[in-house]
């Protein structure tokens, strides 16, 4: 029984000396800490770690020059010129709205805005008409930036570049205009071509374009 009170006394005495060395040790601890901290920023400043990086860059440069002849293999990308075609039935008046819904679904599914190109065979999309009011240069600059969904008309499809997904709204125009637009749209769709409009007109346009 007397051993029990002695134990807390030992702990109390242990706490006393601990506080003293702790203070001394604590004072010493922060001193070395700032020392290594400035040393850390000095490391990135040293060219040491950067030296292994340049040789690594030289190697890919040399390698890139060698596969130069392999570059012609890039035209193999032309293989996806036969994209998957999806038809969304809609009237000429509702084709633009159907195309908008298709774009929303694409974006909701994870498609990047810059992956989508929208083409109208009849009246221009309001966005395209608005942007063109500021001139063709800034309008096409947005196309080249590839940061957002781009809208254009059938008459300017040839100027548009390839994108993973192309949505065509057959919202007007003759069968010939629709056929030409669909043919050009198919060549610019790397993965998926969505056509919104009257199925009979679209089938006639597609067959005419083949």
Rosetta blueprint (number, residue, H / E / L):
1 X L
2 X H
3 X H
4 X H
5 X H
6 X H
7 X H
8 X H
9 X H
10 X H
11 X H
12 X H
13 X H
14 X H
15 X H
16 X H
17 X H
18 X H
19 X H
20 X H
21 X H
22 X H
23 X H
24 X H
25 X H
26 X H
27 X H
28 X H
29 X H
30 X H
31 X H
32 X H
33 X H
34 X H
35 X H
36 X H
37 X H
38 X H
39 X H
40 X H
41 X H
42 X H
43 X H
44 X H
45 X H
46 X L
47 X L
48 X H
49 X H
50 X H
51 X H
52 X H
53 X H
54 X H
55 X H
56 X H
57 X H
58 X H
59 X H
60 X H
61 X H
62 X H
63 X H
64 X H
65 X H
66 X H
67 X H
68 X H
69 X H
70 X H
71 X H
72 X H
73 X H
74 X H
75 X H
76 X H
77 X H
78 X H
79 X H
80 X H
81 X H
82 X L
83 X L
84 X E
85 X E
86 X E
87 X E
88 X E
89 X E
90 X L
91 X L
92 X L
93 X L
94 X L
95 X H
96 X H
97 X H
98 X H
99 X H
100 X H
101 X H
102 X H
103 X H
104 X H
105 X H
106 X H
107 X H
108 X H
109 X L
110 X L
111 X L
112 X L
113 X H
114 X H
115 X H
116 X E
117 X E
118 X E
119 X E
120 X E
121 X L
122 X L
123 X L
124 X L
125 X L
126 X H
127 X H
128 X H
129 X H
130 X H
131 X H
132 X H
133 X L
134 X L
135 X L
136 X H
137 X H
138 X H
139 X H
140 X H
141 X H
142 X H
143 X H
144 X H
145 X H
146 X L
147 X L
148 X L
149 X L
150 X E
151 X E
152 X E
153 X E
154 X H
155 X H
156 X H
157 X H
158 X H
159 X H
160 X L
161 X L
162 X L
163 X E
164 X E
165 X E
166 X E
167 X E
168 X E
169 X E
170 X L
171 X L
172 X L
173 X L
174 X L
175 X H
176 X H
177 X H
178 X H
179 X H
180 X H
181 X H
182 X H
183 X H
184 X H
185 X H
186 X H
187 X H
188 X H
189 X E
190 X E
191 X E
192 X E
193 X E
194 X E
195 X E
196 X E
197 X E
198 X L
199 X H
200 X H
201 X H
202 X H
203 X H
204 X H
205 X H
206 X H
207 X H
208 X H
209 X H
210 X L
